[in-house]
């Protein structure tokens, strides 16, 4: 099982990459959907903040519960990331279909 530090680093890296993709989308596309892109960025930042709070909260649990909670957070990360990627891809598809 990964440590809290490693999990925090993974979540930070993923959040930064997702936000970078949104920024790149805006910079490359002059007709970018700013409202939807902003919504994605806000959702990523909100998820990042919630995940850090959840990770820090495991400090108060016993060892078994800590491991279970960190595993649940990692599993949630595995579900959320593809959702965020799909939303970003959908923005790019809309742009391609418009051309």
C-alpha positions in Angstrom: 0.0 0.0 0.0 1.2 3.5 -0.8 2.1 6.0 1.9 0.1 9.1 2.5 2.9 11.2 1.1 3.0 9.2 -2.1 -0.8 9.3 -2.5 -0.8 13.1 -1.9 2.0 13.4 -4.6 0.0 11.3 -7.0 -3.1 13.3 -6.6 -1.2 16.6 -6.9 0.5 15.4 -10.1 -2.8 14.3 -11.7 -4.6 17.5 -10.7 -1.8 19.6 -12.2 -1.8 17.6 -15.4 -5.6 17.9 -15.8 -5.5 21.6 -15.2 -2.6 22.0 -17.6 -4.6 20.1 -20.3 -7.5 22.6 -19.8 -5.2 25.6 -20.1 -3.6 24.1 -23.2 -7.1 23.6 -24.7 -7.9 27.2 -24.1 -4.7 28.5 -25.5 -4.8 26.4 -28.6 -8.5 26.9 -29.4 -9.6 30.4 -30.1 -13.3 29.2 -29.8 -12.8 27.3 -26.6 -15.8 26.7 -24.4 -14.6 28.7 -21.4 -17.5 27.9 -19.2 -17.2 24.2 -19.5 -13.4 24.3 -19.2 -13.7 26.5 -16.1 -16.2 24.0 -14.6 -13.8 21.1 -15.2 -10.9 23.0 -13.6 -13.1 23.9 -10.6 -14.2 20.3 -10.2 -10.5 19.1 -10.4 -9.5 21.6 -7.7 -12.5 20.7 -5.5 -11.6 17.0 -5.8 -8.0 17.7 -5.0 -8.9 19.7 -1.9 -11.4 17.1 -0.7 -8.9 14.2 -1.3 -6.2 16.0 0.8 -8.7 16.6 3.6 -9.7 12.9 3.5 -6.0 11.8 3.5 -5.2 14.0 6.4 -8.2 12.8 8.3 -6.9 9.2 8.4 -4.3 10.3 10.9 -7.0 10.0 13.6 -7.8 6.4 12.7 -6.3 3.1 13.9 -3.8 1.4 11.6 -6.3 -1.0 9.9 -8.8 1.8 9.2 -6.0 4.0 7.9 -5.1 1.4 5.3 -8.7 0.9 4.3 -9.4 4.6 3.9 -6.2 5.2 1.9 -7.1 2.3 -0.3 -10.7 3.8 -0.8 -9.2 7.2 -1.7 -6.9 5.6 -4.2 -9.8 3.6 -5.7 -11.9 6.8 -5.9 -8.9 8.5 -7.7 -8.9 5.7 -10.2 -12.6 6.3 -10.9 -12.5 10.1 -11.0 -9.5 10.6 -13.3 -11.1 8.8 -16.3 -14.2 10.9 -15.8 -12.2 14.2 -15.9 -10.3 12.9 -19.0 -13.5 12.1 -20.7 -14.9 15.6 -20.0 -11.7 17.2 -21.5 -11.8 14.9 -24.5 -15.5 15.8 -25.1 -14.4 19.5 -25.3 -11.9 18.6 -28.0 -14.4 16.5 -29.9 -16.9 19.4 -30.0 -14.1 21.6 -31.5 -13.3 18.9 -34.1 -16.9 18.3 -35.0 -17.4 22.1 -35.5 -14.7 22.2 -38.2 
